[in-house]
Amino acid sequence: MRTKTDVDIGPERAATSSVIKALLADLIEYELEQVAIAVIRENRNRLQEAQELFEEIGRLEAASPTDEQLGQLRHDYRIAMLNLHSHHQVVSLVVERLGFVPEVDGQRAALN
């Protein structure tokens, strides 16, 4: 594996996609596939977290919660959804660069 310590993204504030593309530019296919697998796993974890929070909101609403309890849970859910959706861009760019969706834990990831 090459040991390039710097990724030059220029002196200006770069768009997220430009930074991601620069970070992936020098990776060989095997390295890129390992990155893709890692980001897909992370995306699955983020999706699971958001789903659990969504379900907890439903359970809590049925139990007559305090406004504070429900407000905090809704806040946590919003943050989880923001994190999930921002991570979608990473997954998309990595998979696009790789050229295919790798098998992860015996399954092919479905990209929407």
Phi and psi in radians as a Rosetta constraint file:
Dihedral C 1 N 2 CA 2 C 2 CIRCULARHARMONIC -1.173 0.35
Dihedral N 2 CA 2 C 2 N 3 CIRCULARHARMONIC 2.721 0.35
Dihedral C 2 N 3 CA 3 C 3 CIRCULARHARMONIC -2.114 0.35
Dihedral N 3 CA 3 C 3 N 4 CIRCULARHARMONIC 1.145 0.35
Dihedral C 3 N 4 CA 4 C 4 CIRCULARHARMONIC -1.479 0.35
Dihedral N 4 CA 4 C 4 N 5 CIRCULARHARMONIC 2.069 0.35
Dihedral C 4 N 5 CA 5 C 5 CIRCULARHARMONIC -1.540 0.35
Dihedral N 5 CA 5 C 5 N 6 CIRCULARHARMONIC -0.344 0.35
Dihedral C 5 N 6 CA 6 C 6 CIRCULARHARMONIC -2.100 0.35
Dihedral N 6 CA 6 C 6 N 7 CIRCULARHARMONIC 2.535 0.35
Dihedral C 6 N 7 CA 7 C 7 CIRCULARHARMONIC -2.114 0.35
Dihedral N 7 CA 7 C 7 N 8 CIRCULARHARMONIC 2.013 0.35
Dihedral C 7 N 8 CA 8 C 8 CIRCULARHARMONIC -1.486 0.35
Dihedral N 8 CA 8 C 8 N 9 CIRCULARHARMONIC 1.946 0.35
Dihedral C 8 N 9 CA 9 C 9 CIRCULARHARMONIC -1.890 0.35
Dihedral N 9 CA 9 C 9 N 10 CIRCULARHARMONIC 0.145 0.35
Dihedral C 9 N 10 CA 10 C 10 CIRCULARHARMONIC 1.511 0.35
Dihedral N 10 CA 10 C 10 N 11 CIRCULARHARMONIC 2.937 0.35
Dihedral C 10 N 11 CA 11 C 11 CIRCULARHARMONIC -1.368 0.35
Dihedral N 11 CA 11 C 11 N 12 CIRCULARHARMONIC -0.314 0.35
Dihedral C 11 N 12 CA 12 C 12 CIRCULARHARMONIC -1.461 0.35
Dihedral N 12 CA 12 C 12 N 13 CIRCULARHARMONIC 2.816 0.35
Dihedral C 12 N 13 CA 13 C 13 CIRCULARHARMONIC -1.196 0.35
Dihedral N 13 CA 13 C 13 N 14 CIRCULARHARMONIC 2.097 0.35
Dihedral C 13 N 14 CA 14 C 14 CIRCULARHARMONIC -1.648 0.35
Dihedral N 14 CA 14 C 14 N 15 CIRCULARHARMONIC 2.620 0.35
Dihedral C 14 N 15 CA 15 C 15 CIRCULARHARMONIC -1.173 0.35
Dihedral N 15 CA 15 C 15 N 16 CIRCULARHARMONIC 2.615 0.35
Dihedral C 15 N 16 CA 16 C 16 CIRCULARHARMONIC -0.941 0.35
Dihedral N 16 CA 16 C 16 N 17 CIRCULARHARMONIC -0.780 0.35
Dihedral C 16 N 17 CA 17 C 17 CIRCULARHARMONIC -1.086 0.35
Dihedral N 17 CA 17 C 17 N 18 CIRCULARHARMONIC -0.628 0.35
Dihedral C 17 N 18 CA 18 C 18 CIRCULARHARMONIC -1.151 0.35
Dihedral N 18 CA 18 C 18 N 19 CIRCULARHARMONIC -0.723 0.35
Dihedral C 18 N 19 CA 19 C 19 CIRCULARHARMONIC -1.125 0.35
Dihedral N 19 CA 19 C 19 N 20 CIRCULARHARMONIC -0.806 0.35
Dihedral C 19 N 20 CA 20 C 20 CIRCULARHARMONIC -1.080 0.35
Dihedral N 20 CA 20 C 20 N 21 CIRCULARHARMONIC -0.798 0.35
Dihedral C 20 N 21 CA 21 C 21 CIRCULARHARMONIC -1.060 0.35
Dihedral N 21 CA 21 C 21 N 22 CIRCULARHARMONIC -0.698 0.35
Dihedral C 21 N 22 CA 22 C 22 CIRCULARHARMONIC -1.144 0.35
Dihedral N 22 CA 22 C 22 N 23 CIRCULARHARMONIC -0.685 0.35
Dihedral C 22 N 23 CA 23 C 23 CIRCULARHARMONIC -1.177 0.35
Dihedral N 23 CA 23 C 23 N 24 CIRCULARHARMONIC -0.479 0.35
Dihedral C 23 N 24 CA 24 C 24 CIRCULARHARMONIC -1.633 0.35
Dihedral N 24 CA 24 C 24 N 25 CIRCULARHARMONIC -0.239 0.35
Dihedral C 24 N 25 CA 25 C 25 CIRCULARHARMONIC -0.956 0.35
Dihedral N 25 CA 25 C 25 N 26 CIRCULARHARMONIC -0.724 0.35
Dihedral C 25 N 26 CA 26 C 26 CIRCULARHARMONIC -1.699 0.35
Dihedral N 26 CA 26 C 26 N 27 CIRCULARHARMONIC 0.144 0.35
Dihedral C 26 N 27 CA 27 C 27 CIRCULARHARMONIC -1.403 0.35
Dihedral N 27 CA 27 C 27 N 28 CIRCULARHARMONIC 2.444 0.35
Dihedral C 27 N 28 CA 28 C 28 CIRCULARHARMONIC -1.391 0.35
Dihedral N 28 CA 28 C 28 N 29 CIRCULARHARMONIC 2.934 0.35
Dihedral C 28 N 29 CA 29 C 29 CIRCULARHARMONIC -0.986 0.35
Dihedral N 29 CA 29 C 29 N 30 CIRCULARHARMONIC -0.763 0.35
Dihedral C 29 N 30 CA 30 C 30 CIRCULARHARMONIC -1.061 0.35
Dihedral N 30 CA 30 C 30 N 31 CIRCULARHARMONIC -0.788 0.35
Dihedral C 30 N 31 CA 31 C 31 CIRCULARHARMONIC -1.109 0.35
Dihedral N 31 CA 31 C 31 N 32 CIRCULARHARMONIC -0.740 0.35
Dihedral C 31 N 32 CA 32 C 32 CIRCULARHARMONIC -1.141 0.35
Dihedral N 32 CA 32 C 32 N 33 CIRCULARHARMONIC -0.674 0.35
Dihedral C 32 N 33 CA 33 C 33 CIRCULARHARMONIC -1.119 0.35
Dihedral N 33 CA 33 C 33 N 34 CIRCULARHARMONIC -0.681 0.35
Dihedral C 33 N 34 CA 34 C 34 CIRCULARHARMONIC -1.140 0.35
Dihedral N 34 CA 34 C 34 N 35 CIRCULARHARMONIC -0.675 0.35
Dihedral C 34 N 35 CA 35 C 35 CIRCULARHARMONIC -1.129 0.35
Dihedral N 35 CA 35 C 35 N 36 CIRCULARHARMONIC -0.769 0.35
Dihedral C 35 N 36 CA 36 C 36 CIRCULARHARMONIC -1.043 0.35
Dihedral N 36 CA 36 C 36 N 37 CIRCULARHARMONIC -0.783 0.35
Dihedral C 36 N 37 CA 37 C 37 CIRCULARHARMONIC -1.055 0.35
Dihedral N 37 CA 37 C 37 N 38 CIRCULARHARMONIC -0.756 0.35
Dihedral C 37 N 38 CA 38 C 38 CIRCULARHARMONIC -1.118 0.35
Dihedral N 38 CA 38 C 38 N 39 CIRCULARHARMONIC -0.757 0.35
Dihedral C 38 N 39 CA 39 C 39 CIRCULARHARMONIC -1.265 0.35
Dihedral N 39 CA 39 C 39 N 40 CIRCULARHARMONIC -0.537 0.35
Dihedral C 39 N 40 CA 40 C 40 CIRCULARHARMONIC -1.190 0.35
Dihedral N 40 CA 40 C 40 N 41 CIRCULARHARMONIC -0.753 0.35
Dihedral C 40 N 41 CA 41 C 41 CIRCULARHARMONIC -1.045 0.35
Dihedral N 41 CA 41 C 41 N 42 CIRCULARHARMONIC -0.778 0.35
Dihedral C 41 N 42 CA 42 C 42 CIRCULARHARMONIC -1.078 0.35
Dihedral N 42 CA 42 C 42 N 43 CIRCULARHARMONIC -0.686 0.35
Dihedral C 42 N 43 CA 43 C 43 CIRCULARHARMONIC -1.111 0.35
Dihedral N 43 CA 43 C 43 N 44 CIRCULARHARMONIC -0.710 0.35
Dihedral C 43 N 44 CA 44 C 44 CIRCULARHARMONIC -1.090 0.35
Dihedral N 44 CA 44 C 44 N 45 CIRCULARHARMONIC -0.706 0.35
Dihedral C 44 N 45 CA 45 C 45 CIRCULARHARMONIC -1.105 0.35
Dihedral N 45 CA 45 C 45 N 46 CIRCULARHARMONIC -0.744 0.35
Dihedral C 45 N 46 CA 46 C 46 CIRCULARHARMONIC -1.152 0.35
Dihedral N 46 CA 46 C 46 N 47 CIRCULARHARMONIC -0.686 0.35
Dihedral C 46 N 47 CA 47 C 47 CIRCULARHARMONIC -1.100 0.35
Dihedral N 47 CA 47 C 47 N 48 CIRCULARHARMONIC -0.773 0.35
Dihedral C 47 N 48 CA 48 C 48 CIRCULARHARMONIC -1.068 0.35
Dihedral N 48 CA 48 C 48 N 49 CIRCULARHARMONIC -0.762 0.35
Dihedral C 48 N 49 CA 49 C 49 CIRCULARHARMONIC -1.065 0.35
Dihedral N 49 CA 49 C 49 N 50 CIRCULARHARMONIC -0.799 0.35
Dihedral C 49 N 50 CA 50 C 50 CIRCULARHARMONIC -1.103 0.35
Dihedral N 50 CA 50 C 50 N 51 CIRCULARHARMONIC -0.719 0.35
Dihedral C 50 N 51 CA 51 C 51 CIRCULARHARMONIC -1.094 0.35
Dihedral N 51 CA 51 C 51 N 52 CIRCULARHARMONIC -0.762 0.35
Dihedral C 51 N 52 CA 52 C 52 CIRCULARHARMONIC -1.095 0.35
Dihedral N 52 CA 52 C 52 N 53 CIRCULARHARMONIC -0.716 0.35
Dihedral C 52 N 53 CA 53 C 53 CIRCULARHARMONIC -1.150 0.35
Dihedral N 53 CA 53 C 53 N 54 CIRCULARHARMONIC -0.719 0.35
Dihedral C 53 N 54 CA 54 C 54 CIRCULARHARMONIC -1.048 0.35
Dihedral N 54 CA 54 C 54 N 55 CIRCULARHARMONIC -0.795 0.35
Dihedral C 54 N 55 CA 55 C 55 CIRCULARHARMONIC -1.139 0.35
Dihedral N 55 CA 55 C 55 N 56 CIRCULARHARMONIC -0.655 0.35
Dihedral C 55 N 56 CA 56 C 56 CIRCULARHARMONIC -1.146 0.35
Dihedral N 56 CA 56 C 56 N 57 CIRCULARHARMONIC -0.639 0.35
Dihedral C 56 N 57 CA 57 C 57 CIRCULARHARMONIC -1.040 0.35
Dihedral N 57 CA 57 C 57 N 58 CIRCULARHARMONIC -0.790 0.35
Dihedral C 57 N 58 CA 58 C 58 CIRCULARHARMONIC -1.064 0.35
Dihedral N 58 CA 58 C 58 N 59 CIRCULARHARMONIC -0.766 0.35
Dihedral C 58 N 59 CA 59 C 59 CIRCULARHARMONIC -1.132 0.35
Dihedral N 59 CA 59 C 59 N 60 CIRCULARHARMONIC -0.743 0.35
Dihedral C 59 N 60 CA 60 C 60 CIRCULARHARMONIC -1.183 0.35
Dihedral N 60 CA 60 C 60 N 61 CIRCULARHARMONIC -0.700 0.35
Dihedral C 60 N 61 CA 61 C 61 CIRCULARHARMONIC -1.058 0.35
Dihedral N 61 CA 61 C 61 N 62 CIRCULARHARMONIC -0.635 0.35
Dihedral C 61 N 62 CA 62 C 62 CIRCULARHARMONIC -1.251 0.35
Dihedral N 62 CA 62 C 62 N 63 CIRCULARHARMONIC -0.313 0.35
Dihedral C 62 N 63 CA 63 C 63 CIRCULARHARMONIC -1.769 0.35
Dihedral N 63 CA 63 C 63 N 64 CIRCULARHARMONIC 0.293 0.35
Dihedral C 63 N 64 CA 64 C 64 CIRCULARHARMONIC 0.935 0.35
Dihedral N 64 CA 64 C 64 N 65 CIRCULARHARMONIC 1.159 0.35
Dihedral C 64 N 65 CA 65 C 65 CIRCULARHARMONIC -1.341 0.35
Dihedral N 65 CA 65 C 65 N 66 CIRCULARHARMONIC 2.950 0.35
Dihedral C 65 N 66 CA 66 C 66 CIRCULARHARMONIC -1.355 0.35
Dihedral N 66 CA 66 C 66 N 67 CIRCULARHARMONIC 2.748 0.35
Dihedral C 66 N 67 CA 67 C 67 CIRCULARHARMONIC -1.040 0.35
Dihedral N 67 CA 67 C 67 N 68 CIRCULARHARMONIC -0.630 0.35
Dihedral C 67 N 68 CA 68 C 68 CIRCULARHARMONIC -1.144 0.35
Dihedral N 68 CA 68 C 68 N 69 CIRCULARHARMONIC -0.789 0.35
Dihedral C 68 N 69 CA 69 C 69 CIRCULARHARMONIC -1.066 0.35
Dihedral N 69 CA 69 C 69 N 70 CIRCULARHARMONIC -0.869 0.35
Dihedral C 69 N 70 CA 70 C 70 CIRCULARHARMONIC -1.164 0.35
Dihedral N 70 CA 70 C 70 N 71 CIRCULARHARMONIC -0.672 0.35
Dihedral C 70 N 71 CA 71 C 71 CIRCULARHARMONIC -1.081 0.35
Dihedral N 71 CA 71 C 71 N 72 CIRCULARHARMONIC -0.759 0.35
Dihedral C 71 N 72 CA 72 C 72 CIRCULARHARMONIC -1.143 0.35
Dihedral N 72 CA 72 C 72 N 73 CIRCULARHARMONIC -0.722 0.35
Dihedral C 72 N 73 CA 73 C 73 CIRCULARHARMONIC -1.148 0.35
Dihedral N 73 CA 73 C 73 N 74 CIRCULARHARMONIC -0.724 0.35
Dihedral C 73 N 74 CA 74 C 74 CIRCULARHARMONIC -1.136 0.35
Dihedral N 74 CA 74 C 74 N 75 CIRCULARHARMONIC -0.655 0.35
Dihedral C 74 N 75 CA 75 C 75 CIRCULARHARMONIC -1.078 0.35
Dihedral N 75 CA 75 C 75 N 76 CIRCULARHARMONIC -0.838 0.35
Dihedral C 75 N 76 CA 76 C 76 CIRCULARHARMONIC -1.049 0.35
Dihedral N 76 CA 76 C 76 N 77 CIRCULARHARMONIC -0.684 0.35
Dihedral C 76 N 77 CA 77 C 77 CIRCULARHARMONIC -1.141 0.35
Dihedral N 77 CA 77 C 77 N 78 CIRCULARHARMONIC -0.773 0.35
Dihedral C 77 N 78 CA 78 C 78 CIRCULARHARMONIC -1.032 0.35
Dihedral N 78 CA 78 C 78 N 79 CIRCULARHARMONIC -0.763 0.35
Dihedral C 78 N 79 CA 79 C 79 CIRCULARHARMONIC -1.113 0.35
Dihedral N 79 CA 79 C 79 N 80 CIRCULARHARMONIC -0.742 0.35
Dihedral C 79 N 80 CA 80 C 80 CIRCULARHARMONIC -1.077 0.35
Dihedral N 80 CA 80 C 80 N 81 CIRCULARHARMONIC -0.712 0.35
Dihedral C 80 N 81 CA 81 C 81 CIRCULARHARMONIC -1.203 0.35
Dihedral N 81 CA 81 C 81 N 82 CIRCULARHARMONIC -0.682 0.35
Dihedral C 81 N 82 CA 82 C 82 CIRCULARHARMONIC -1.077 0.35
Dihedral N 82 CA 82 C 82 N 83 CIRCULARHARMONIC -0.777 0.35
Dihedral C 82 N 83 CA 83 C 83 CIRCULARHARMONIC -1.107 0.35
Dihedral N 83 CA 83 C 83 N 84 CIRCULARHARMONIC -0.727 0.35
Dihedral C 83 N 84 CA 84 C 84 CIRCULARHARMONIC -1.090 0.35
Dihedral N 84 CA 84 C 84 N 85 CIRCULARHARMONIC -0.872 0.35
Dihedral C 84 N 85 CA 85 C 85 CIRCULARHARMONIC -1.210 0.35
Dihedral N 85 CA 85 C 85 N 86 CIRCULARHARMONIC -0.588 0.35
Dihedral C 85 N 86 CA 86 C 86 CIRCULARHARMONIC -1.201 0.35
Dihedral N 86 CA 86 C 86 N 87 CIRCULARHARMONIC -0.576 0.35
Dihedral C 86 N 87 CA 87 C 87 CIRCULARHARMONIC -1.255 0.35
Dihedral N 87 CA 87 C 87 N 88 CIRCULARHARMONIC -0.428 0.35
Dihedral C 87 N 88 CA 88 C 88 CIRCULARHARMONIC -0.988 0.35
Dihedral N 88 CA 88 C 88 N 89 CIRCULARHARMONIC -0.662 0.35
Dihedral C 88 N 89 CA 89 C 89 CIRCULARHARMONIC -1.099 0.35
Dihedral N 89 CA 89 C 89 N 90 CIRCULARHARMONIC -0.728 0.35
Dihedral C 89 N 90 CA 90 C 90 CIRCULARHARMONIC -1.070 0.35
Dihedral N 90 CA 90 C 90 N 91 CIRCULARHARMONIC -0.874 0.35
Dihedral C 90 N 91 CA 91 C 91 CIRCULARHARMONIC -1.008 0.35
Dihedral N 91 CA 91 C 91 N 92 CIRCULARHARMONIC -0.826 0.35
Dihedral C 91 N 92 CA 92 C 92 CIRCULARHARMONIC -1.041 0.35
Dihedral N 92 CA 92 C 92 N 93 CIRCULARHARMONIC -0.802 0.35
Dihedral C 92 N 93 CA 93 C 93 CIRCULARHARMONIC -1.186 0.35
Dihedral N 93 CA 93 C 93 N 94 CIRCULARHARMONIC -0.683 0.35
Dihedral C 93 N 94 CA 94 C 94 CIRCULARHARMONIC -1.165 0.35
Dihedral N 94 CA 94 C 94 N 95 CIRCULARHARMONIC -0.820 0.35
Dihedral C 94 N 95 CA 95 C 95 CIRCULARHARMONIC -1.142 0.35
Dihedral N 95 CA 95 C 95 N 96 CIRCULARHARMONIC -0.682 0.35
Dihedral C 95 N 96 CA 96 C 96 CIRCULARHARMONIC -1.054 0.35
Dihedral N 96 CA 96 C 96 N 97 CIRCULARHARMONIC -0.779 0.35
Dihedral C 96 N 97 CA 97 C 97 CIRCULARHARMONIC -1.138 0.35
Dihedral N 97 CA 97 C 97 N 98 CIRCULARHARMONIC -0.693 0.35
Dihedral C 97 N 98 CA 98 C 98 CIRCULARHARMONIC -1.187 0.35
Dihedral N 98 CA 98 C 98 N 99 CIRCULARHARMONIC -0.670 0.35
Dihedral C 98 N 99 CA 99 C 99 CIRCULARHARMONIC 1.698 0.35
Dihedral N 99 CA 99 C 99 N 100 CIRCULARHARMONIC -0.064 0.35
Dihedral C 99 N 100 CA 100 C 100 CIRCULARHARMONIC -2.802 0.35
Dihedral N 100 CA 100 C 100 N 101 CIRCULARHARMONIC 2.850 0.35
Dihedral C 100 N 101 CA 101 C 101 CIRCULARHARMONIC -1.617 0.35
Dihedral N 101 CA 101 C 101 N 102 CIRCULARHARMONIC 2.033 0.35
Dihedral C 101 N 102 CA 102 C 102 CIRCULARHARMONIC -1.280 0.35
Dihedral N 102 CA 102 C 102 N 103 CIRCULARHARMONIC 2.766 0.35
Dihedral C 102 N 103 CA 103 C 103 CIRCULARHARMONIC -1.305 0.35
Dihedral N 103 CA 103 C 103 N 104 CIRCULARHARMONIC 2.338 0.35
Dihedral C 103 N 104 CA 104 C 104 CIRCULARHARMONIC -2.212 0.35
Dihedral N 104 CA 104 C 104 N 105 CIRCULARHARMONIC 2.094 0.35
Dihedral C 104 N 105 CA 105 C 105 CIRCULARHARMONIC 0.918 0.35
Dihedral N 105 CA 105 C 105 N 106 CIRCULARHARMONIC 0.717 0.35
Dihedral C 105 N 106 CA 106 C 106 CIRCULARHARMONIC 1.385 0.35
Dihedral N 106 CA 106 C 106 N 107 CIRCULARHARMONIC 0.142 0.35
Dihedral C 106 N 107 CA 107 C 107 CIRCULARHARMONIC -2.300 0.35
Dihedral N 107 CA 107 C 107 N 108 CIRCULARHARMONIC 2.590 0.35
Dihedral C 107 N 108 CA 108 C 108 CIRCULARHARMONIC -1.523 0.35
Dihedral N 108 CA 108 C 108 N 109 CIRCULARHARMONIC 2.311 0.35
Dihedral C 108 N 109 CA 109 C 109 CIRCULARHARMONIC -1.297 0.35
Dihedral N 109 CA 109 C 109 N 110 CIRCULARHARMONIC 2.471 0.35
Dihedral C 109 N 110 CA 110 C 110 CIRCULARHARMONIC -1.645 0.35
Dihedral N 110 CA 110 C 110 N 111 CIRCULARHARMONIC 2.173 0.35
Dihedral C 110 N 111 CA 111 C 111 CIRCULARHARMONIC -1.847 0.35
Dihedral N 111 CA 111 C 111 N 112 CIRCULARHARMONIC 2.276 0.35
